């Protein structure tokens, strides 16, 4: 799962006999561990990170073997401080009850007609807050709550 050049602190590697990462993992990676993420975000620990994930302020993904991984694409570093990219929380918070892998794909690199052909990351970078709110509401109404 880890990108050796990412410096992300993951311990995953392609040892002999391991299954190669899926195309989905390759598309959304690299990933950080919860421990590395909580340190990078200057949180008190993994419990605080888990609360942020539950609230939709950080996107965390549960793997099929139960591990929690955090996609790096949602972060930026400004003057040495890591933070979630501005305005992504608009979509992540609204869609926090939806499948997190689907949300990750939606945010990372899916151009959306509702956003003028931009991805969520691109629209967020342009500060298109109203468009992101409307988009998140539409997606939520289409995907709905799982329960």
C-alpha positions as CSV (number, residue, x, y, z in Angstrom):
1,X,0.0,0.0,0.0
2,X,2.7,2.5,0.8
3,X,4.6,4.6,-1.7
4,X,8.3,4.2,-0.7
5,X,9.0,7.8,-1.9
6,X,6.1,9.3,0.1
7,X,7.8,9.3,3.4
8,X,4.5,8.5,5.0
9,X,5.5,6.1,7.7
10,X,3.6,3.1,6.5
11,X,5.2,-0.3,7.0
12,X,3.6,-2.0,4.1
13,X,5.8,-3.6,1.4
14,X,5.4,-6.2,-1.3
15,X,7.0,-9.2,0.4
16,X,7.1,-12.5,-1.4
17,X,3.7,-14.1,-1.2
18,X,1.7,-10.9,-0.5
19,X,-1.1,-10.0,-2.7
20,X,-0.4,-6.9,-4.8
21,X,-2.4,-3.8,-3.9
22,X,-5.7,-3.5,-5.8
23,X,-6.2,-0.9,-8.4
24,X,-8.4,1.0,-6.0
25,X,-5.6,1.1,-3.4
26,X,-3.1,2.2,-6.0
27,X,-5.4,5.0,-7.2
28,X,-6.1,6.4,-3.7
29,X,-2.7,6.0,-2.1
30,X,-0.3,6.6,-0.6
31,X,-1.8,6.2,2.9
32,X,-0.7,7.1,6.4
33,X,-1.2,5.0,9.5
34,X,-3.5,6.5,12.2
35,X,-0.5,7.0,14.4
36,X,1.4,8.9,11.7
37,X,-1.7,10.9,10.8
38,X,-2.5,12.0,14.4
39,X,1.1,13.1,14.8
40,X,1.2,15.0,11.5
41,X,-2.0,16.8,12.4
42,X,-0.7,17.5,15.9
43,X,-3.5,15.7,17.6
44,X,-3.3,14.2,21.0
45,X,-3.5,10.7,19.6
46,X,-5.3,8.1,17.5
47,X,-8.5,8.6,19.6
48,X,-8.8,12.2,18.6
49,X,-8.1,11.2,14.9
50,X,-10.9,8.6,15.1
51,X,-13.3,11.3,16.4
52,X,-12.3,13.6,13.5
53,X,-12.9,10.7,11.1
54,X,-16.4,10.0,12.6
55,X,-17.3,13.7,12.4
56,X,-16.2,13.8,8.7
57,X,-13.3,16.2,9.3
58,X,-10.7,13.6,8.2
59,X,-11.3,10.8,5.7
60,X,-10.3,7.4,7.0
61,X,-10.7,4.1,5.1
62,X,-11.2,0.7,6.6
63,X,-9.4,-2.1,4.7
64,X,-10.8,-5.5,4.2
65,X,-8.6,-6.8,7.0
66,X,-9.9,-4.2,9.4
67,X,-6.9,-1.8,9.3
68,X,-7.6,1.9,9.3
69,X,-5.6,3.9,6.6
70,X,-5.7,7.6,5.9
71,X,-5.3,8.8,2.3
72,X,-2.6,11.4,2.0
73,X,-4.3,13.3,-0.9
74,X,-6.6,15.1,1.5
75,X,-3.7,16.9,3.2
76,X,-1.5,19.8,2.5
77,X,1.5,21.2,4.2
78,X,1.7,25.0,4.8
79,X,4.8,26.4,6.5
80,X,5.6,22.9,7.9
81,X,2.1,22.3,9.4
82,X,-0.1,19.5,7.9
83,X,-3.8,20.1,7.6
84,X,-6.8,18.9,5.7
85,X,-7.1,20.9,2.5
86,X,-9.5,23.8,3.0
87,X,-13.2,23.2,2.1
88,X,-12.9,19.4,1.7
89,X,-14.6,19.0,5.0
90,X,-17.8,20.4,3.4
91,X,-18.1,17.2,1.3
92,X,-16.6,14.8,3.8
93,X,-18.8,16.0,6.6
94,X,-22.0,15.7,4.6
95,X,-21.1,12.3,3.2
96,X,-19.6,10.9,6.4
97,X,-22.4,8.2,6.6
98,X,-21.6,7.0,3.1
99,X,-19.1,4.4,2.0
100,X,-15.7,6.0,2.7
101,X,-14.0,4.4,-0.3
102,X,-16.6,5.8,-2.6
103,X,-16.2,9.2,-1.0
104,X,-12.5,9.0,-1.5
105,X,-12.8,8.3,-5.2
106,X,-15.4,11.0,-5.5
107,X,-13.1,13.6,-3.9
108,X,-9.8,12.6,-5.3
109,X,-10.1,12.6,-9.1
110,X,-13.6,12.3,-10.4
111,X,-14.5,15.3,-12.6
112,X,-18.1,16.2,-11.8
113,X,-20.6,18.0,-14.1
114,X,-22.1,19.7,-11.0
115,X,-18.8,21.3,-10.4
116,X,-18.2,22.5,-13.9
117,X,-16.1,19.5,-14.8
118,X,-13.8,20.0,-11.8
119,X,-12.9,17.4,-9.2
120,X,-13.9,18.1,-5.6
121,X,-10.3,18.8,-4.8
122,X,-10.1,21.4,-7.6
123,X,-13.3,23.0,-6.6
124,X,-12.2,23.2,-3.0
125,X,-8.9,24.8,-4.1
126,X,-10.8,27.4,-5.9
127,X,-12.9,28.1,-2.8
128,X,-16.2,27.2,-4.5
129,X,-17.9,26.7,-1.1
130,X,-21.5,27.1,-2.3
131,X,-21.0,24.7,-5.2
132,X,-19.4,22.1,-2.9
133,X,-22.3,22.4,-0.4
134,X,-24.9,22.0,-3.2
135,X,-22.9,19.1,-4.7
136,X,-22.6,17.3,-1.3
137,X,-26.3,17.6,-0.8
138,X,-27.1,16.2,-4.2
139,X,-24.7,13.2,-3.7
140,X,-26.1,12.6,-0.2
141,X,-29.7,12.6,-1.5
142,X,-28.6,10.1,-4.2
143,X,-26.5,7.8,-2.1
144,X,-28.6,8.3,1.1
145,X,-27.8,7.1,4.6
146,X,-26.9,3.4,4.7
147,X,-29.3,2.9,7.7
